[in-house]
Amino acid sequence: MAVVIRLSRQGSKKRPFYRIVAADRREKRDGRFLELLGTYNPKASESKTTVAPERLAYWLSKGAQPSETVAKLCQLG
């Protein structure tokens, strides 16, 4: 099973809110996920990102690949 760390869109029309999740690569964008790692709110006065760093490190150590957007948000390089 290939695991990817990506954003899952929540919220209503024109009011996006994202969850940072670890999910199987074959699942839908907003489908089933393995673990919720954090959130990202681009509509807040300052784009607010919260992440559980120990869980993020755990999934990265297990070989999960972050998406480009998640890598930028979490400053993974």
PDB file of N, CA, C, O and CB in Angstrom:
ATOM      1  N   MET A   1       0.848  -1.172   0.000  1.00  0.00           N
ATOM      2  CA  MET A   1       0.000   0.000   0.000  1.00  0.00           C
ATOM      3  C   MET A   1       0.898   1.242   0.000  1.00  0.00           C
ATOM      4  O   MET A   1       1.748   1.408   0.875  1.00  0.00           O
ATOM      5  CB  MET A   1      -0.967  -0.006   1.227  1.00  0.00           C
ATOM      6  N   ALA A   2       0.695   2.099  -0.987  1.00  0.00           N
ATOM      7  CA  ALA A   2       1.447   3.347  -1.084  1.00  0.00           C
ATOM      8  C   ALA A   2       0.686   4.437  -0.326  1.00  0.00           C
ATOM      9  O   ALA A   2      -0.472   4.730  -0.625  1.00  0.00           O
ATOM     10  CB  ALA A   2       1.671   3.756  -2.580  1.00  0.00           C
ATOM     11  N   VAL A   3       1.356   5.026   0.656  1.00  0.00           N
ATOM     12  CA  VAL A   3       0.721   6.052   1.476  1.00  0.00           C
ATOM     13  C   VAL A   3       1.221   7.420   1.036  1.00  0.00           C
ATOM     14  O   VAL A   3       2.408   7.615   0.775  1.00  0.00           O
ATOM     15  CB  VAL A   3       1.008   5.819   2.985  1.00  0.00           C
ATOM     16  N   VAL A   4       0.289   8.360   0.959  1.00  0.00           N
ATOM     17  CA  VAL A   4       0.616   9.732   0.591  1.00  0.00           C
ATOM     18  C   VAL A   4       0.010  10.663   1.642  1.00  0.00           C
ATOM     19  O   VAL A   4      -1.068  10.401   2.175  1.00  0.00           O
ATOM     20  CB  VAL A   4       0.090  10.079  -0.847  1.00  0.00           C
ATOM     21  N   ILE A   5       0.719  11.747   1.929  1.00  0.00           N
ATOM     22  CA  ILE A   5       0.217  12.764   2.851  1.00  0.00           C
ATOM     23  C   ILE A   5      -0.276  13.913   1.981  1.00  0.00           C
ATOM     24  O   ILE A   5       0.504  14.532   1.258  1.00  0.00           O
ATOM     25  CB  ILE A   5       1.331  13.240   3.887  1.00  0.00           C
ATOM     26  N   ARG A   6      -1.573  14.194   2.055  1.00  0.00           N
ATOM     27  CA  ARG A   6      -2.167  15.182   1.154  1.00  0.00           C
ATOM     28  C   ARG A   6      -3.288  15.943   1.839  1.00  0.00           C
ATOM     29  O   ARG A   6      -3.630  15.681   2.993  1.00  0.00           O
ATOM     30  CB  ARG A   6      -2.692  14.505  -0.111  1.00  0.00           C
ATOM     31  N   LEU A   7      -3.859  16.903   1.094  1.00  0.00           N
ATOM     32  CA  LEU A   7      -4.970  17.696   1.608  1.00  0.00           C
ATOM     33  C   LEU A   7      -6.292  17.065   1.211  1.00  0.00           C
ATOM     34  O   LEU A   7      -6.437  16.552   0.101  1.00  0.00           O
ATOM     35  CB  LEU A   7      -4.892  19.141   1.096  1.00  0.00           C
ATOM     36  N   SER A   8      -7.244  17.106   2.114  1.00  0.00           N
ATOM     37  CA  SER A   8      -8.607  16.653   1.866  1.00  0.00           C
ATOM     38  C   SER A   8      -9.511  17.856   2.066  1.00  0.00           C
ATOM     39  O   SER A   8      -9.511  18.452   3.144  1.00  0.00           O
ATOM     40  CB  SER A   8      -9.014  15.456   2.809  1.00  0.00           C
ATOM     41  N   ARG A   9     -10.284  18.226   1.051  1.00  0.00           N
ATOM     42  CA  ARG A   9     -11.082  19.445   1.111  1.00  0.00           C
ATOM     43  C   ARG A   9     -12.359  19.249   1.919  1.00  0.00           C
ATOM     44  O   ARG A   9     -13.079  18.265   1.750  1.00  0.00           O
ATOM     45  CB  ARG A   9     -11.427  19.913  -0.290  1.00  0.00           C
ATOM     46  N   GLN A  10     -12.617  20.196   2.790  1.00  0.00           N
ATOM     47  CA  GLN A  10     -13.831  20.249   3.593  1.00  0.00           C
ATOM     48  C   GLN A  10     -14.420  21.641   3.402  1.00  0.00           C
ATOM     49  O   GLN A  10     -13.915  22.418   2.591  1.00  0.00           O
ATOM     50  CB  GLN A  10     -13.545  19.937   5.119  1.00  0.00           C
ATOM     51  N   GLY A  11     -15.458  21.961   4.120  1.00  0.00           N
ATOM     52  CA  GLY A  11     -16.036  23.301   4.027  1.00  0.00           C
ATOM     53  C   GLY A  11     -17.081  23.395   2.943  1.00  0.00           C
ATOM     54  O   GLY A  11     -17.381  22.416   2.260  1.00  0.00           O
ATOM     55  N   SER A  12     -17.631  24.578   2.791  1.00  0.00           N
ATOM     56  CA  SER A  12     -18.696  24.785   1.823  1.00  0.00           C
ATOM     57  C   SER A  12     -18.172  25.526   0.598  1.00  0.00           C
ATOM     58  O   SER A  12     -16.982  25.823   0.492  1.00  0.00           O
ATOM     59  CB  SER A  12     -19.853  25.558   2.458  1.00  0.00           C
ATOM     60  N   LYS A  13     -19.072  25.813  -0.307  1.00  0.00           N
ATOM     61  CA  LYS A  13     -18.736  26.491  -1.547  1.00  0.00           C
ATOM     62  C   LYS A  13     -18.084  27.850  -1.258  1.00  0.00           C
ATOM     63  O   LYS A  13     -18.627  28.661  -0.508  1.00  0.00           O
ATOM     64  CB  LYS A  13     -19.995  26.670  -2.416  1.00  0.00           C
ATOM     65  N   LYS A  14     -16.927  28.083  -1.855  1.00  0.00           N
ATOM     66  CA  LYS A  14     -16.149  29.315  -1.713  1.00  0.00           C
ATOM     67  C   LYS A  14     -15.648  29.564  -0.289  1.00  0.00           C
ATOM     68  O   LYS A  14     -15.192  30.667   0.012  1.00  0.00           O
ATOM     69  CB  LYS A  14     -16.980  30.484  -2.157  1.00  0.00           C
ATOM     70  N   ARG A  15     -15.723  28.573   0.585  1.00  0.00           N
ATOM     71  CA  ARG A  15     -15.214  28.669   1.961  1.00  0.00           C
ATOM     72  C   ARG A  15     -14.398  27.406   2.271  1.00  0.00           C
ATOM     73  O   ARG A  15     -14.783  26.626   3.143  1.00  0.00           O
ATOM     74  CB  ARG A  15     -16.395  28.843   2.995  1.00  0.00           C
ATOM     75  N   PRO A  16     -13.271  27.197   1.564  1.00  0.00           N
ATOM     76  CA  PRO A  16     -12.541  25.948   1.736  1.00  0.00           C
ATOM     77  C   PRO A  16     -11.860  25.844   3.096  1.00  0.00           C
ATOM     78  O   PRO A  16     -11.454  26.839   3.696  1.00  0.00           O
ATOM     79  CB  PRO A  16     -11.515  25.806   0.648  1.00  0.00           C
ATOM     80  N   PHE A  17     -11.753  24.622   3.549  1.00  0.00           N
ATOM     81  CA  PHE A  17     -11.038  24.260   4.764  1.00  0.00           C
ATOM     82  C   PHE A  17     -10.446  22.892   4.471  1.00  0.00           C
ATOM     83  O   PHE A  17     -11.146  22.013   3.969  1.00  0.00           O
ATOM     84  CB  PHE A  17     -11.982  24.253   6.056  1.00  0.00           C
ATOM     85  N   TYR A  18      -9.195  22.698   4.769  1.00  0.00           N
ATOM     86  CA  TYR A  18      -8.527  21.458   4.392  1.00  0.00           C
ATOM     87  C   TYR A  18      -8.046  20.684   5.611  1.00  0.00           C
ATOM     88  O   TYR A  18      -7.645  21.272   6.615  1.00  0.00           O
ATOM     89  CB  TYR A  18      -7.356  21.752   3.471  1.00  0.00           C
ATOM     90  N   ARG A  19      -8.090  19.362   5.511  1.00  0.00           N
ATOM     91  CA  ARG A  19      -7.477  18.475   6.487  1.00  0.00           C
ATOM     92  C   ARG A  19      -6.201  17.926   5.865  1.00  0.00           C
ATOM     93  O   ARG A  19      -6.176  17.606   4.677  1.00  0.00           O
ATOM     94  CB  ARG A  19      -8.452  17.320   6.915  1.00  0.00           C
ATOM     95  N   ILE A  20      -5.161  17.818   6.650  1.00  0.00           N
ATOM     96  CA  ILE A  20      -3.927  17.178   6.204  1.00  0.00           C
ATOM     97  C   ILE A  20      -4.027  15.731   6.671  1.00  0.00           C
ATOM     98  O   ILE A  20      -4.078  15.458   7.871  1.00  0.00           O
ATOM     99  CB  ILE A  20      -2.623  17.906   6.775  1.00  0.00           C
ATOM    100  N   VAL A  21      -4.053  14.805   5.712  1.00  0.00           N
ATOM    101  CA  VAL A  21      -4.316  13.404   6.046  1.00  0.00           C
ATOM    102  C   VAL A  21      -3.259  12.481   5.437  1.00  0.00           C
ATOM    103  O   VAL A  21      -2.621  12.809   4.436  1.00  0.00           O
ATOM    104  CB  VAL A  21      -5.713  12.995   5.561  1.00  0.00           C
ATOM    105  N   ALA A  22      -3.096  11.334   6.063  1.00  0.00           N
ATOM    106  CA  ALA A  22      -2.314  10.241   5.493  1.00  0.00           C
ATOM    107  C   ALA A  22      -3.334   9.282   4.885  1.00  0.00           C
ATOM    108  O   ALA A  22      -4.225   8.796   5.583  1.00  0.00           O
ATOM    109  CB  ALA A  22      -1.387   9.522   6.585  1.00  0.00           C
ATOM    110  N   ALA A  23      -3.206   9.012   3.593  1.00  0.00           N
ATOM    111  CA  ALA A  23      -4.193   8.195   2.899  1.00  0.00           C
ATOM    112  C   ALA A  23      -3.513   7.274   1.898  1.00  0.00           C
ATOM    113  O   ALA A  23      -2.388   7.521   1.461  1.00  0.00           O
ATOM    114  CB  ALA A  23      -5.225   9.081   2.191  1.00  0.00           C
ATOM    115  N   ASP A  24      -4.216   6.214   1.547  1.00  0.00           N
ATOM    116  CA  ASP A  24      -3.772   5.318   0.476  1.00  0.00           C
ATOM    117  C   ASP A  24      -3.852   6.111  -0.826  1.00  0.00           C
ATOM    118  O   ASP A  24      -4.831   6.817  -1.069  1.00  0.00           O
ATOM    119  CB  ASP A  24      -4.650   3.994   0.408  1.00  0.00           C
ATOM    120  N   ARG A  25      -2.842   5.994  -1.646  1.00  0.00           N
ATOM    121  CA  ARG A  25      -2.761   6.752  -2.894  1.00  0.00           C
ATOM    122  C   ARG A  25      -3.969   6.498  -3.814  1.00  0.00           C
ATOM    123  O   ARG A  25      -4.341   7.367  -4.602  1.00  0.00           O
ATOM    124  CB  ARG A  25      -1.471   6.399  -3.626  1.00  0.00           C
ATOM    125  N   ARG A  26      -4.576   5.308  -3.714  1.00  0.00           N
ATOM    126  CA  ARG A  26      -5.671   4.945  -4.620  1.00  0.00           C
ATOM    127  C   ARG A  26      -7.026   5.487  -4.193  1.00  0.00           C
ATOM    128  O   ARG A  26      -7.978   5.437  -4.973  1.00  0.00           O
ATOM    129  CB  ARG A  26      -5.756   3.457  -4.732  1.00  0.00           C
ATOM    130  N   GLU A  27      -7.136   6.004  -2.974  1.00  0.00           N
ATOM    131  CA  GLU A  27      -8.413   6.544  -2.487  1.00  0.00           C
ATOM    132  C   GLU A  27      -8.708   7.899  -3.119  1.00  0.00           C
ATOM    133  O   GLU A  27      -7.802   8.576  -3.605  1.00  0.00           O
ATOM    134  CB  GLU A  27      -8.396   6.671  -0.952  1.00  0.00           C
ATOM    135  N   LYS A  28      -9.976   8.289  -3.109  1.00  0.00           N
ATOM    136  CA  LYS A  28     -10.389   9.588  -3.628  1.00  0.00           C
ATOM    137  C   LYS A  28      -9.811  10.704  -2.774  1.00  0.00           C
ATOM    138  O   LYS A  28      -9.420  10.477  -1.630  1.00  0.00           O
ATOM    139  CB  LYS A  28     -11.921   9.692  -3.678  1.00  0.00           C
ATOM    140  N   ARG A  29      -9.758  11.904  -3.326  1.00  0.00           N
ATOM    141  CA  ARG A  29      -9.206  13.050  -2.602  1.00  0.00           C
ATOM    142  C   ARG A  29      -9.890  13.257  -1.261  1.00  0.00           C
ATOM    143  O   ARG A  29      -9.220  13.463  -0.249  1.00  0.00           O
ATOM    144  CB  ARG A  29      -9.331  14.310  -3.439  1.00  0.00           C
ATOM    145  N   ASP A  30     -11.211  13.204  -1.241  1.00  0.00           N
ATOM    146  CA  ASP A  30     -11.964  13.427  -0.010  1.00  0.00           C
ATOM    147  C   ASP A  30     -12.481  12.116   0.584  1.00  0.00           C
ATOM    148  O   ASP A  30     -13.386  12.124   1.418  1.00  0.00           O
ATOM    149  CB  ASP A  30     -13.130  14.372  -0.274  1.00  0.00           C
ATOM    150  N   GLY A  31     -11.915  11.010   0.160  1.00  0.00           N
ATOM    151  CA  GLY A  31     -12.390   9.704   0.603  1.00  0.00           C
ATOM    152  C   GLY A  31     -11.774   9.255   1.915  1.00  0.00           C
ATOM    153  O   GLY A  31     -11.340  10.065   2.734  1.00  0.00           O
ATOM    154  N   ARG A  32     -11.748   7.956   2.089  1.00  0.00           N
ATOM    155  CA  ARG A  32     -11.251   7.342   3.317  1.00  0.00           C
ATOM    156  C   ARG A  32      -9.763   7.660   3.507  1.00  0.00           C
ATOM    157  O   ARG A  32      -8.999   7.682   2.543  1.00  0.00           O
ATOM    158  CB  ARG A  32     -11.477   5.811   3.288  1.00  0.00           C
ATOM    159  N   PHE A  33      -9.366   7.903   4.750  1.00  0.00           N
ATOM    160  CA  PHE A  33      -7.965   8.168   5.048  1.00  0.00           C
ATOM    161  C   PHE A  33      -7.534   7.348   6.255  1.00  0.00           C
ATOM    162  O   PHE A  33      -8.371   6.844   7.004  1.00  0.00           O
ATOM    163  CB  PHE A  33      -7.732   9.671   5.300  1.00  0.00           C
ATOM    164  N   LEU A  34      -6.236   7.218   6.438  1.00  0.00           N
ATOM    165  CA  LEU A  34      -5.684   6.412   7.521  1.00  0.00           C
ATOM    166  C   LEU A  34      -5.610   7.191   8.832  1.00  0.00           C
ATOM    167  O   LEU A  34      -5.932   6.667   9.898  1.00  0.00           O
ATOM    168  CB  LEU A  34      -4.304   5.907   7.143  1.00  0.00           C
ATOM    169  N   GLU A  35      -5.179   8.457   8.736  1.00  0.00           N
ATOM    170  CA  GLU A  35      -5.039   9.261   9.948  1.00  0.00           C
ATOM    171  C   GLU A  35      -5.105  10.746   9.610  1.00  0.00           C
ATOM    172  O   GLU A  35      -4.591  11.193   8.584  1.00  0.00           O
ATOM    173  CB  GLU A  35      -3.717   8.933  10.668  1.00  0.00           C
ATOM    174  N   LEU A  36      -5.746  11.495  10.493  1.00  0.00           N
ATOM    175  CA  LEU A  36      -5.807  12.950  10.389  1.00  0.00           C
ATOM    176  C   LEU A  36      -4.563  13.510  11.065  1.00  0.00           C
ATOM    177  O   LEU A  36      -4.324  13.253  12.245  1.00  0.00           O
ATOM    178  CB  LEU A  36      -7.121  13.526  11.039  1.00  0.00           C
ATOM    179  N   LEU A  37      -3.766  14.281  10.313  1.00  0.00           N
ATOM    180  CA  LEU A  37      -2.504  14.803  10.834  1.00  0.00           C
ATOM    181  C   LEU A  37      -2.568  16.274  11.191  1.00  0.00           C
ATOM    182  O   LEU A  37      -1.758  16.749  11.988  1.00  0.00           O
ATOM    183  CB  LEU A  37      -1.414  14.586   9.835  1.00  0.00           C
ATOM    184  N   GLY A  38      -3.516  17.009  10.619  1.00  0.00           N
ATOM    185  CA  GLY A  38      -3.604  18.431  10.908  1.00  0.00           C
ATOM    186  C   GLY A  38      -4.650  19.102  10.045  1.00  0.00           C
ATOM    187  O   GLY A  38      -5.432  18.444   9.359  1.00  0.00           O
ATOM    188  N   THR A  39      -4.650  20.437  10.093  1.00  0.00           N
ATOM    189  CA  THR A  39      -5.608  21.216   9.317  1.00  0.00           C
ATOM    190  C   THR A  39      -4.919  22.410   8.665  1.00  0.00           C
ATOM    191  O   THR A  39      -3.832  22.820   9.073  1.00  0.00           O
ATOM    192  CB  THR A  39      -6.769  21.688  10.209  1.00  0.00           C
ATOM    193  N   TYR A  40      -5.574  22.958   7.644  1.00  0.00           N
ATOM    194  CA  TYR A  40      -5.095  24.151   6.953  1.00  0.00           C
ATOM    195  C   TYR A  40      -6.307  24.984   6.592  1.00  0.00           C
ATOM    196  O   TYR A  40      -7.222  24.499   5.927  1.00  0.00           O
ATOM    197  CB  TYR A  40      -4.252  23.789   5.681  1.00  0.00           C
ATOM    198  N   ASN A  41      -6.319  26.244   7.028  1.00  0.00           N
ATOM    199  CA  ASN A  41      -7.420  27.159   6.743  1.00  0.00           C
ATOM    200  C   ASN A  41      -6.875  28.355   5.967  1.00  0.00           C
ATOM    201  O   ASN A  41      -6.315  29.272   6.568  1.00  0.00           O
ATOM    202  CB  ASN A  41      -8.124  27.621   8.059  1.00  0.00           C
ATOM    203  N   PRO A  42      -7.030  28.363   4.631  1.00  0.00           N
ATOM    204  CA  PRO A  42      -6.492  29.463   3.834  1.00  0.00           C
ATOM    205  C   PRO A  42      -7.321  30.744   3.939  1.00  0.00           C
ATOM    206  O   PRO A  42      -6.835  31.810   3.562  1.00  0.00           O
ATOM    207  CB  PRO A  42      -6.401  29.045   2.392  1.00  0.00           C
ATOM    208  N   LYS A  43      -8.546  30.672   4.435  1.00  0.00           N
ATOM    209  CA  LYS A  43      -9.417  31.838   4.501  1.00  0.00           C
ATOM    210  C   LYS A  43      -9.286  32.614   5.813  1.00  0.00           C
ATOM    211  O   LYS A  43      -9.899  33.671   5.963  1.00  0.00           O
ATOM    212  CB  LYS A  43     -10.844  31.410   4.313  1.00  0.00           C
ATOM    213  N   ALA A  44      -8.503  32.110   6.758  1.00  0.00           N
ATOM    214  CA  ALA A  44      -8.290  32.838   8.008  1.00  0.00           C
ATOM    215  C   ALA A  44      -7.497  34.109   7.707  1.00  0.00           C
ATOM    216  O   ALA A  44      -6.854  34.211   6.662  1.00  0.00           O
ATOM    217  CB  ALA A  44      -7.544  31.949   9.060  1.00  0.00           C
ATOM    218  N   SER A  45      -7.544  35.071   8.619  1.00  0.00           N
ATOM    219  CA  SER A  45      -6.839  36.332   8.388  1.00  0.00           C
ATOM    220  C   SER A  45      -5.362  36.079   8.060  1.00  0.00           C
ATOM    221  O   SER A  45      -4.811  36.715   7.161  1.00  0.00           O
ATOM    222  CB  SER A  45      -6.962  37.248   9.623  1.00  0.00           C
ATOM    223  N   GLU A  46      -4.734  35.170   8.771  1.00  0.00           N
ATOM    224  CA  GLU A  46      -3.410  34.671   8.423  1.00  0.00           C
ATOM    225  C   GLU A  46      -3.605  33.190   8.138  1.00  0.00           C
ATOM    226  O   GLU A  46      -4.101  32.459   8.996  1.00  0.00           O
ATOM    227  CB  GLU A  46      -2.335  34.929   9.578  1.00  0.00           C
ATOM    228  N   SER A  47      -3.226  32.737   6.956  1.00  0.00           N
ATOM    229  CA  SER A  47      -3.427  31.324   6.620  1.00  0.00           C
ATOM    230  C   SER A  47      -2.907  30.464   7.758  1.00  0.00           C
ATOM    231  O   SER A  47      -1.711  30.461   8.047  1.00  0.00           O
ATOM    232  CB  SER A  47      -2.717  30.956   5.285  1.00  0.00           C
ATOM    233  N   LYS A  48      -3.802  29.741   8.398  1.00  0.00           N
ATOM    234  CA  LYS A  48      -3.460  29.006   9.607  1.00  0.00           C
ATOM    235  C   LYS A  48      -3.286  27.519   9.316  1.00  0.00           C
ATOM    236  O   LYS A  48      -4.163  26.876   8.738  1.00  0.00           O
ATOM    237  CB  LYS A  48      -4.531  29.212  10.672  1.00  0.00           C
ATOM    238  N   THR A  49      -2.131  26.983   9.732  1.00  0.00           N
ATOM    239  CA  THR A  49      -1.833  25.570   9.576  1.00  0.00           C
ATOM    240  C   THR A  49      -1.497  24.981  10.937  1.00  0.00           C
ATOM    241  O   THR A  49      -0.671  25.528  11.667  1.00  0.00           O
ATOM    242  CB  THR A  49      -0.671  25.353   8.577  1.00  0.00           C
ATOM    243  N   THR A  50      -2.133  23.871  11.277  1.00  0.00           N
ATOM    244  CA  THR A  50      -1.781  23.135  12.492  1.00  0.00           C
ATOM    245  C   THR A  50      -1.462  21.707  12.091  1.00  0.00           C
ATOM    246  O   THR A  50      -2.186  21.096  11.305  1.00  0.00           O
ATOM    247  CB  THR A  50      -2.935  23.181  13.556  1.00  0.00           C
ATOM    248  N   VAL A  51      -0.369  21.179  12.637  1.00  0.00           N
ATOM    249  CA  VAL A  51       0.077  19.832  12.297  1.00  0.00           C
ATOM    250  C   VAL A  51       0.591  19.153  13.562  1.00  0.00           C
ATOM    251  O   VAL A  51       1.195  19.801  14.417  1.00  0.00           O
ATOM    252  CB  VAL A  51       1.179  19.865  11.193  1.00  0.00           C
ATOM    253  N   ALA A  52       0.352  17.856  13.681  1.00  0.00           N
ATOM    254  CA  ALA A  52       0.921  17.055  14.757  1.00  0.00           C
ATOM    255  C   ALA A  52       2.289  16.573  14.273  1.00  0.00           C
ATOM    256  O   ALA A  52       2.363  15.595  13.529  1.00  0.00           O
ATOM    257  CB  ALA A  52      -0.025  15.842  15.151  1.00  0.00           C
ATOM    258  N   PRO A  53       3.381  17.246  14.683  1.00  0.00           N
ATOM    259  CA  PRO A  53       4.702  16.929  14.114  1.00  0.00           C
ATOM    260  C   PRO A  53       5.174  15.501  14.377  1.00  0.00           C
ATOM    261  O   PRO A  53       5.855  14.913  13.536  1.00  0.00           O
ATOM    262  CB  PRO A  53       5.718  17.879  14.661  1.00  0.00           C
ATOM    263  N   GLU A  54       4.819  14.933  15.540  1.00  0.00           N
ATOM    264  CA  GLU A  54       5.271  13.566  15.828  1.00  0.00           C
ATOM    265  C   GLU A  54       4.588  12.550  14.920  1.00  0.00           C
ATOM    266  O   GLU A  54       5.216  11.569  14.521  1.00  0.00           O
ATOM    267  CB  GLU A  54       5.003  13.215  17.295  1.00  0.00           C
ATOM    268  N   ARG A  55       3.323  12.762  14.585  1.00  0.00           N
ATOM    269  CA  ARG A  55       2.614  11.843  13.691  1.00  0.00           C
ATOM    270  C   ARG A  55       3.081  12.033  12.245  1.00  0.00           C
ATOM    271  O   ARG A  55       3.175  11.064  11.491  1.00  0.00           O
ATOM    272  CB  ARG A  55       1.087  12.059  13.793  1.00  0.00           C
ATOM    273  N   LEU A  56       3.372  13.276  11.858  1.00  0.00           N
ATOM    274  CA  LEU A  56       3.905  13.544  10.528  1.00  0.00           C
ATOM    275  C   LEU A  56       5.254  12.843  10.371  1.00  0.00           C
ATOM    276  O   LEU A  56       5.503  12.208   9.346  1.00  0.00           O
ATOM    277  CB  LEU A  56       4.046  15.071  10.286  1.00  0.00           C
ATOM    278  N   ALA A  57       6.113  12.949  11.363  1.00  0.00           N
ATOM    279  CA  ALA A  57       7.418  12.289  11.320  1.00  0.00           C
ATOM    280  C   ALA A  57       7.259  10.770  11.262  1.00  0.00           C
ATOM    281  O   ALA A  57       8.017  10.090  10.570  1.00  0.00           O
ATOM    282  CB  ALA A  57       8.261  12.689  12.544  1.00  0.00           C
ATOM    283  N   TYR A  58       6.277  10.239  11.987  1.00  0.00           N
ATOM    284  CA  TYR A  58       6.019   8.798  11.969  1.00  0.00           C
ATOM    285  C   TYR A  58       5.696   8.325  10.554  1.00  0.00           C
ATOM    286  O   TYR A  58       6.283   7.358  10.068  1.00  0.00           O
ATOM    287  CB  TYR A  58       4.863   8.445  12.924  1.00  0.00           C
ATOM    288  N   TRP A  59       4.762   9.009   9.897  1.00  0.00           N
ATOM    289  CA  TRP A  59       4.358   8.571   8.557  1.00  0.00           C
ATOM    290  C   TRP A  59       5.486   8.755   7.542  1.00  0.00           C
ATOM    291  O   TRP A  59       5.643   7.934   6.638  1.00  0.00           O
ATOM    292  CB  TRP A  59       3.117   9.341   8.099  1.00  0.00           C
ATOM    293  N   LEU A  60       6.268   9.821   7.682  1.00  0.00           N
ATOM    294  CA  LEU A  60       7.396  10.015   6.779  1.00  0.00           C
ATOM    295  C   LEU A  60       8.442   8.913   6.985  1.00  0.00           C
ATOM    296  O   LEU A  60       9.061   8.462   6.021  1.00  0.00           O
ATOM    297  CB  LEU A  60       8.029  11.407   6.998  1.00  0.00           C
ATOM    298  N   SER A  61       8.641   8.479   8.233  1.00  0.00           N
ATOM    299  CA  SER A  61       9.589   7.396   8.497  1.00  0.00           C
ATOM    300  C   SER A  61       9.112   6.065   7.930  1.00  0.00           C
ATOM    301  O   SER A  61       9.925   5.187   7.641  1.00  0.00           O
ATOM    302  CB  SER A  61       9.822   7.260   9.991  1.00  0.00           C
ATOM    303  N   LYS A  62       7.804   5.908   7.768  1.00  0.00           N
ATOM    304  CA  LYS A  62       7.238   4.684   7.196  1.00  0.00           C
ATOM    305  C   LYS A  62       7.218   4.709   5.670  1.00  0.00           C
ATOM    306  O   LYS A  62       6.780   3.746   5.040  1.00  0.00           O
ATOM    307  CB  LYS A  62       5.831   4.472   7.718  1.00  0.00           C
ATOM    308  N   GLY A  63       7.695   5.816   5.067  1.00  0.00           N
ATOM    309  CA  GLY A  63       7.800   5.885   3.615  1.00  0.00           C
ATOM    310  C   GLY A  63       6.686   6.649   2.922  1.00  0.00           C
ATOM    311  O   GLY A  63       6.593   6.604   1.695  1.00  0.00           O
ATOM    312  N   ALA A  64       5.843   7.344   3.661  1.00  0.00           N
ATOM    313  CA  ALA A  64       4.771   8.130   3.048  1.00  0.00           C
ATOM    314  C   ALA A  64       5.372   9.308   2.285  1.00  0.00           C
ATOM    315  O   ALA A  64       6.339   9.923   2.734  1.00  0.00           O
ATOM    316  CB  ALA A  64       3.765   8.629   4.122  1.00  0.00           C
ATOM    317  N   GLN A  65       4.795   9.610   1.143  1.00  0.00           N
ATOM    318  CA  GLN A  65       5.265  10.706   0.310  1.00  0.00           C
ATOM    319  C   GLN A  65       4.331  11.908   0.456  1.00  0.00           C
ATOM    320  O   GLN A  65       3.136  11.773   0.195  1.00  0.00           O
ATOM    321  CB  GLN A  65       5.361  10.266  -1.168  1.00  0.00           C
ATOM    322  N   PRO A  66       4.828  13.072   0.863  1.00  0.00           N
ATOM    323  CA  PRO A  66       3.958  14.256   0.959  1.00  0.00           C
ATOM    324  C   PRO A  66       3.699  14.843  -0.430  1.00  0.00           C
ATOM    325  O   PRO A  66       4.560  14.781  -1.308  1.00  0.00           O
ATOM    326  CB  PRO A  66       4.595  15.331   1.883  1.00  0.00           C
ATOM    327  N   SER A  67       2.514  15.408  -0.620  1.00  0.00           N
ATOM    328  CA  SER A  67       2.237  16.107  -1.870  1.00  0.00           C
ATOM    329  C   SER A  67       3.058  17.399  -1.876  1.00  0.00           C
ATOM    330  O   SER A  67       3.581  17.808  -0.840  1.00  0.00           O
ATOM    331  CB  SER A  67       0.697  16.403  -2.035  1.00  0.00           C
ATOM    332  N   GLU A  68       3.170  18.035  -3.031  1.00  0.00           N
ATOM    333  CA  GLU A  68       3.943  19.278  -3.126  1.00  0.00           C
ATOM    334  C   GLU A  68       3.385  20.346  -2.202  1.00  0.00           C
ATOM    335  O   GLU A  68       4.140  21.063  -1.546  1.00  0.00           O
ATOM    336  CB  GLU A  68       3.956  19.793  -4.565  1.00  0.00           C
ATOM    337  N   THR A  69       2.060  20.452  -2.150  1.00  0.00           N
ATOM    338  CA  THR A  69       1.419  21.472  -1.321  1.00  0.00           C
ATOM    339  C   THR A  69       1.670  21.227   0.164  1.00  0.00           C
ATOM    340  O   THR A  69       1.968  22.163   0.906  1.00  0.00           O
ATOM    341  CB  THR A  69      -0.082  21.506  -1.595  1.00  0.00           C
ATOM    342  N   VAL A  70       1.552  19.993   0.590  1.00  0.00           N
ATOM    343  CA  VAL A  70       1.799  19.671   1.998  1.00  0.00           C
ATOM    344  C   VAL A  70       3.258  19.909   2.343  1.00  0.00           C
ATOM    345  O   VAL A  70       3.556  20.397   3.434  1.00  0.00           O
ATOM    346  CB  VAL A  70       1.409  18.213   2.302  1.00  0.00           C
ATOM    347  N   ALA A  71       4.169  19.581   1.451  1.00  0.00           N
ATOM    348  CA  ALA A  71       5.595  19.813   1.699  1.00  0.00           C
ATOM    349  C   ALA A  71       5.865  21.309   1.897  1.00  0.00           C
ATOM    350  O   ALA A  71       6.650  21.687   2.767  1.00  0.00           O
ATOM    351  CB  ALA A  71       6.448  19.261   0.527  1.00  0.00           C
ATOM    352  N   LYS A  72       5.225  22.149   1.101  1.00  0.00           N
ATOM    353  CA  LYS A  72       5.399  23.602   1.240  1.00  0.00           C
ATOM    354  C   LYS A  72       4.779  24.108   2.544  1.00  0.00           C
ATOM    355  O   LYS A  72       5.374  24.932   3.238  1.00  0.00           O
ATOM    356  CB  LYS A  72       4.770  24.336   0.037  1.00  0.00           C
ATOM    357  N   LEU A  73       3.590  23.615   2.873  1.00  0.00           N
ATOM    358  CA  LEU A  73       2.909  24.074   4.098  1.00  0.00           C
ATOM    359  C   LEU A  73       3.689  23.678   5.354  1.00  0.00           C
ATOM    360  O   LEU A  73       3.760  24.449   6.311  1.00  0.00           O
ATOM    361  CB  LEU A  73       1.481  23.494   4.166  1.00  0.00           C
ATOM    362  N   CYS A  74       4.262  22.499   5.349  1.00  0.00           N
ATOM    363  CA  CYS A  74       4.968  21.991   6.537  1.00  0.00           C
ATOM    364  C   CYS A  74       6.473  22.230   6.466  1.00  0.00           C
ATOM    365  O   CYS A  74       7.214  21.771   7.336  1.00  0.00           O
ATOM    366  CB  CYS A  74       4.701  20.501   6.706  1.00  0.00           C
ATOM    367  N   GLN A  75       6.932  22.943   5.440  1.00  0.00           N
ATOM    368  CA  GLN A  75       8.353  23.242   5.233  1.00  0.00           C
ATOM    369  C   GLN A  75       9.219  21.987   5.297  1.00  0.00           C
ATOM    370  O   GLN A  75      10.192  21.918   6.048  1.00  0.00           O
ATOM    371  CB  GLN A  75       8.832  24.248   6.272  1.00  0.00           C
ATOM    372  N   LEU A  76       8.839  21.000   4.493  1.00  0.00           N
ATOM    373  CA  LEU A  76       9.587  19.739   4.463  1.00  0.00           C
ATOM    374  C   LEU A  76      10.731  19.758   3.473  1.00  0.00           C
ATOM    375  O   LEU A  76      11.458  18.772   3.351  1.00  0.00           O
ATOM    376  CB  LEU A  76       8.666  18.602   4.134  1.00  0.00           C
ATOM    377  N   GLY A  77      10.904  20.849   2.772  1.00  0.00           N
ATOM    378  CA  GLY A  77      12.033  20.948   1.865  1.00  0.00           C
ATOM    379  C   GLY A  77      11.621  20.880   0.488  1.00  0.00           C
ATOM    380  O   GLY A  77      12.460  20.949  -0.411  1.00  0.00           O
TER     381      GLY A  77
END
